[in-house]
Amino acid sequence: MGCEKNLVDSEVMLGLLSRRGYQITPDQTEADIIVINTCGFIDKAKQESIDTILEMAELKTSGQCSKLVVTGCLVERYRAEIQEEIPEVDAVLGTNEVESIINVCENQPLRKIDNRYYLYDETVPRLLTTPSFTAYIKIAEGCDRPCSFCIIPKMRGPHRSRPIASIVNEARFLAESGVKEIVLISQETTMYGNDLGHAHGLSQLLRQLVRIEDLRWIRFLYCFPSQIDDELLVTVREEPKVCNYIDMPLQHVSGRILRSMKRGGNADSLKRLLERIRRHVPGVTLRTSMILGYPGETEAEFLELCSFVEEIQFDRLGTFEHSDEEGTASYLLGDKVRPRVINRRRSHLMKLQAKISRKKNRQRVGEKYDLLLEGQSEETDLLWQGRLESQAPRIDGVVLINDAIGDQPKAGQFRTVEISQALDYDLVGTLL
């Protein structure tokens, strides 16, 4: 459950269990031990996690499983409450106790952790849950940012980077296993290496990763605006394997709201940054996300955000409703925005972005691109689907394949596609 960072934690636990000899099943009705990896970042994710725990608790009560284990972010926030209010839960493991999953399953004392802030390395086994040709690599853990709406620093601790050699070794192993695309993730990838004393740490890492022969695409997610330096942009421009794709959550553009969020900047400074990125990396795909309904957000500030989005013409844009998280600075703010107002604003902004996305997609009709084939479409068995360099897995649209010339399509292949039709977020094309 949850985001890509939680997904990697799940893969580590699955890898450890598999190496120990446990049989893994995705069907909870077949499992003797059920492990739920939770997210505790925003209200919807928390509710989904709680609902899943309660559902699995019924299996425990009926005797269909012998042990129920809850792990992840929700444990970091509500460890005592989970243990007290859901007695069916046999054990809980926080984000820094991932490698204790074997001890829990075998009723052994928990592993002693020398450093309370856990960070896996290349020696820890992972059982990938992604398609065989794509994998995520967590390059750092934790965050030092004081963003007023975010609870992550309290759940996952301070920012800490893995050594470059550790990441390169993991990427090389993945490539030798058939992975063609790696996605670098952390709470803030552009801070990578600062704590290790590296200047331009992310750029250094990318320059090392591109040397791995079998890798085709390398992308990184979650940049912080003030950390986008020219060295990083030059690296993206110069290295063919590094995707021309910048994912940078701006959260808002109002100077007043950004100050309250403890992020800084305003519409003018962000516009200059985005112009600089496009100037340094021609053809770059820009993705961002915005928080709607931050306490005190006025209609004028929302309209300022809409005008900014219309002017900048982001390639990709996602939205989050502000989640009033206990323990964050914004939780103490008054002047909360009503849910129906947030929903109206979100609908308005996403309609605006759909129009921008459709226009940008229409500009691709008739063009040819490299495509990573993913397999049969998630919508229908009659179509295949794949992704362009400009489409990140799980969060962006896809290219639907309605015709193929030449060899039969095969998942994991790179093929050339000619775009024939544009939808709001997806494209349609023919394999050449």
ChimeraX attribute file (.defattr): number of C-alpha atoms within 10 A of each C-alpha:
attribute: neighborCount
match mode: 1-to-1
recipient: residues
	/A:1	15
	/A:2	17
	/A:3	12
	/A:4	17
	/A:5	17
	/A:6	19
	/A:7	19
	/A:8	22
	/A:9	22
	/A:10	24
	/A:11	17
	/A:12	21
	/A:13	24
	/A:14	22
	/A:15	19
	/A:16	21
	/A:17	20
	/A:18	15
	/A:19	13
	/A:20	10
	/A:21	9
	/A:22	14
	/A:23	11
	/A:24	14
	/A:25	11
	/A:26	8
	/A:27	8
	/A:28	14
	/A:29	12
	/A:30	12
	/A:31	17
	/A:32	16
	/A:33	16
	/A:34	25
	/A:35	23
	/A:36	18
	/A:37	27
	/A:38	29
	/A:39	25
	/A:40	24
	/A:41	20
	/A:42	17
	/A:43	15
	/A:44	13
	/A:45	17
	/A:46	17
	/A:47	14
	/A:48	15
	/A:49	23
	/A:50	19
	/A:51	12
	/A:52	15
	/A:53	23
	/A:54	14
	/A:55	11
	/A:56	22
	/A:57	22
	/A:58	13
	/A:59	19
	/A:60	20
	/A:61	12
	/A:62	9
	/A:63	11
	/A:64	17
	/A:65	19
	/A:66	15
	/A:67	20
	/A:68	22
	/A:69	21
	/A:70	23
	/A:71	26
	/A:72	27
	/A:73	27
	/A:74	24
	/A:75	22
	/A:76	21
	/A:77	18
	/A:78	13
	/A:79	17
	/A:80	11
	/A:81	10
	/A:82	19
	/A:83	16
	/A:84	11
	/A:85	9
	/A:86	13
	/A:87	12
	/A:88	21
	/A:89	21
	/A:90	15
	/A:91	19
	/A:92	23
	/A:93	22
	/A:94	22
	/A:95	23
	/A:96	22
	/A:97	19
	/A:98	21
	/A:99	21
	/A:100	19
	/A:101	24
	/A:102	18
	/A:103	12
	/A:104	18
	/A:105	18
	/A:106	8
	/A:107	10
	/A:108	11
	/A:109	10
	/A:110	14
	/A:111	14
	/A:112	9
	/A:113	12
	/A:114	7
	/A:115	8
	/A:116	11
	/A:117	16
	/A:118	19
	/A:119	19
	/A:120	19
	/A:121	16
	/A:122	16
	/A:123	9
	/A:124	12
	/A:125	18
	/A:126	19
	/A:127	17
	/A:128	18
	/A:129	14
	/A:130	13
	/A:131	12
	/A:132	16
	/A:133	20
	/A:134	22
	/A:135	21
	/A:136	23
	/A:137	20
	/A:138	24
	/A:139	27
	/A:140	24
	/A:141	24
	/A:142	21
	/A:143	21
	/A:144	15
	/A:145	16
	/A:146	15
	/A:147	20
	/A:148	20
	/A:149	24
	/A:150	22
	/A:151	21
	/A:152	21
	/A:153	17
	/A:154	16
	/A:155	21
	/A:156	20
	/A:157	17
	/A:158	15
	/A:159	21
	/A:160	22
	/A:161	22
	/A:162	19
	/A:163	15
	/A:164	20
	/A:165	14
	/A:166	15
	/A:167	22
	/A:168	20
	/A:169	16
	/A:170	17
	/A:171	25
	/A:172	18
	/A:173	14
	/A:174	23
	/A:175	21
	/A:176	14
	/A:177	12
	/A:178	14
	/A:179	21
	/A:180	23
	/A:181	26
	/A:182	22
	/A:183	19
	/A:184	22
	/A:185	23
	/A:186	25
	/A:187	24
	/A:188	22
	/A:189	22
	/A:190	25
	/A:191	23
	/A:192	29
	/A:193	24
	/A:194	15
	/A:195	13
	/A:196	13
	/A:197	9
	/A:198	15
	/A:199	13
	/A:200	19
	/A:201	22
	/A:202	23
	/A:203	21
	/A:204	17
	/A:205	19
	/A:206	22
	/A:207	17
	/A:208	14
	/A:209	22
	/A:210	18
	/A:211	12
	/A:212	17
	/A:213	11
	/A:214	17
	/A:215	21
	/A:216	18
	/A:217	19
	/A:218	23
	/A:219	22
	/A:220	25
	/A:221	20
	/A:222	19
	/A:223	21
	/A:224	18
	/A:225	19
	/A:226	12
	/A:227	13
	/A:228	19
	/A:229	15
	/A:230	13
	/A:231	15
	/A:232	20
	/A:233	19
	/A:234	14
	/A:235	18
	/A:236	24
	/A:237	18
	/A:238	13
	/A:239	14
	/A:240	13
	/A:241	21
	/A:242	22
	/A:243	23
	/A:244	24
	/A:245	22
	/A:246	22
	/A:247	20
	/A:248	20
	/A:249	19
	/A:250	19
	/A:251	21
	/A:252	26
	/A:253	24
	/A:254	22
	/A:255	17
	/A:256	16
	/A:257	21
	/A:258	20
	/A:259	14
	/A:260	19
	/A:261	20
	/A:262	15
	/A:263	20
	/A:264	17
	/A:265	19
	/A:266	16
	/A:267	17
	/A:268	12
	/A:269	14
	/A:270	18
	/A:271	15
	/A:272	10
	/A:273	16
	/A:274	17
	/A:275	13
	/A:276	15
	/A:277	22
	/A:278	14
	/A:279	12
	/A:280	16
	/A:281	19
	/A:282	10
	/A:283	13
	/A:284	19
	/A:285	19
	/A:286	20
	/A:287	22
	/A:288	19
	/A:289	16
	/A:290	19
	/A:291	18
	/A:292	23
	/A:293	24
	/A:294	25
	/A:295	22
	/A:296	15
	/A:297	17
	/A:298	14
	/A:299	12
	/A:300	10
	/A:301	17
	/A:302	19
	/A:303	14
	/A:304	16
	/A:305	20
	/A:306	19
	/A:307	15
	/A:308	19
	/A:309	17
	/A:310	15
	/A:311	10
	/A:312	15
	/A:313	18
	/A:314	18
	/A:315	23
	/A:316	21
	/A:317	23
	/A:318	17
	/A:319	16
	/A:320	15
	/A:321	18
	/A:322	21
	/A:323	19
	/A:324	19
	/A:325	18
	/A:326	13
	/A:327	14
	/A:328	17
	/A:329	18
	/A:330	21
	/A:331	16
	/A:332	12
	/A:333	14
	/A:334	9
	/A:335	10
	/A:336	15
	/A:337	16
	/A:338	10
	/A:339	12
	/A:340	10
	/A:341	13
	/A:342	19
	/A:343	14
	/A:344	10
	/A:345	19
	/A:346	21
	/A:347	13
	/A:348	12
	/A:349	23
	/A:350	15
	/A:351	13
	/A:352	16
	/A:353	23
	/A:354	17
	/A:355	15
	/A:356	21
	/A:357	21
	/A:358	17
	/A:359	17
	/A:360	18
	/A:361	20
	/A:362	16
	/A:363	12
	/A:364	16
	/A:365	16
	/A:366	13
	/A:367	11
	/A:368	16
	/A:369	17
	/A:370	15
	/A:371	23
	/A:372	27
	/A:373	26
	/A:374	24
	/A:375	18
	/A:376	18
	/A:377	16
	/A:378	11
	/A:379	10
	/A:380	10
	/A:381	9
	/A:382	9
	/A:383	15
	/A:384	25
	/A:385	25
	/A:386	28
	/A:387	23
	/A:388	20
	/A:389	19
	/A:390	22
	/A:391	22
	/A:392	19
	/A:393	18
	/A:394	9
	/A:395	10
	/A:396	16
	/A:397	19
	/A:398	24
	/A:399	27
	/A:400	24
	/A:401	25
	/A:402	14
	/A:403	14
	/A:404	14
	/A:405	10
	/A:406	7
	/A:407	9
	/A:408	7
	/A:409	20
	/A:410	14
	/A:411	16
	/A:412	20
	/A:413	15
	/A:414	18
	/A:415	16
	/A:416	17
	/A:417	27
	/A:418	19
	/A:419	23
	/A:420	17
	/A:421	18
	/A:422	20
	/A:423	16
	/A:424	17
	/A:425	20
	/A:426	18
	/A:427	24
	/A:428	23
	/A:429	26
	/A:430	18
	/A:431	22
	/A:432	13
